[in-house]
Amino acid sequence: MGKFNSLTDKVVVIAGGAKNLGGLLSTTYAKAGAKIVIHHHDEHSLADAKATLSQVEDLGGQGTLFSGDLTKVDNVQALFQHAENTFGKIDIAINTVGKVLKKPIAETTEAEFDSMSDINAKSAYFFIKYAEKSMNDNGKIITIATALLAAYTGFYSTYAGGKAPVEHYTRAASAEFMDRGISVNAVAPGPMDTPFFYPQEGEDAVAFHKSQALHNQLTNIEDIAPIITFLTLDGWWINGQTLFANGGYTTR
């Protein structure tokens, strides 16, 4: 049976695991007894990564750090090799990496398009690929997408467009990995109340985003983390899906 009854000693790789949703997931899984591989991007996020690792260890958990730009496939492969070398085969892989760009198509440069595609699509594809190669049977792979996949809006073409392929990567991988019992899903939050969100938005836009969801608020990371842990435990039968968790911000 593919259901995990416990997270004790499960090996969890979290891309973007140093802060915001990724940081909360790192500590959440550590509390449950898992061994945590915390990926972060570069020296600018190193302090956050070290702080999250300290929290993991203070909770009695085991953790390790890996630094690297996941738009470079060699780094994705090296991340999972580091996980195996440190803790052995992995059980759960969660990719929270993404970048928002709010800009009209008319003003978007080729360099911006390529960068957004690399961060939001390419890195997600190869994360799924190498997660499976390093994973025990009955493992779980989860990618963070965006509620904008169901939105009718301008200005986010390279963000929502870059995340859109994640849905099919998820479906294809879930079918291809089925004989190993590995489930593959995506979670699509609404705009999250983190520093990731605000640089792109003015006050009026923030107010509008809030107005589209329950209780006139943005998505909180504390409301998304339990959905992700659910997918790795009792929600194991969900497979090949994109779960829109956004307070009604978008639906389909």
Secondary structure as GFF3:
##gff-version 3
##sequence-region A 1 252
A	DSSP	beta_strand	11	15	.	.	.	ID=ss1
A	DSSP	alpha_helix	20	31	.	.	.	ID=ss2
A	DSSP	beta_strand	35	40	.	.	.	ID=ss3
A	DSSP	three_ten_helix	43	45	.	.	.	ID=ss4
A	DSSP	alpha_helix	46	58	.	.	.	ID=ss5
A	DSSP	beta_strand	62	67	.	.	.	ID=ss6
A	DSSP	alpha_helix	73	87	.	.	.	ID=ss7
A	DSSP	beta_strand	90	95	.	.	.	ID=ss8
A	DSSP	three_ten_helix	105	107	.	.	.	ID=ss9
A	DSSP	alpha_helix	110	117	.	.	.	ID=ss10
A	DSSP	pi_helix	118	122	.	.	.	ID=ss11
A	DSSP	alpha_helix	123	133	.	.	.	ID=ss12
A	DSSP	beta_strand	135	144	.	.	.	ID=ss13
A	DSSP	three_ten_helix	147	150	.	.	.	ID=ss14
A	DSSP	alpha_helix	157	176	.	.	.	ID=ss15
A	DSSP	three_ten_helix	178	180	.	.	.	ID=ss16
A	DSSP	beta_strand	183	189	.	.	.	ID=ss17
A	DSSP	three_ten_helix	198	200	.	.	.	ID=ss18
A	DSSP	alpha_helix	203	211	.	.	.	ID=ss19
A	DSSP	three_ten_helix	214	216	.	.	.	ID=ss20
A	DSSP	alpha_helix	221	231	.	.	.	ID=ss21
A	DSSP	beta_strand	242	245	.	.	.	ID=ss22
###
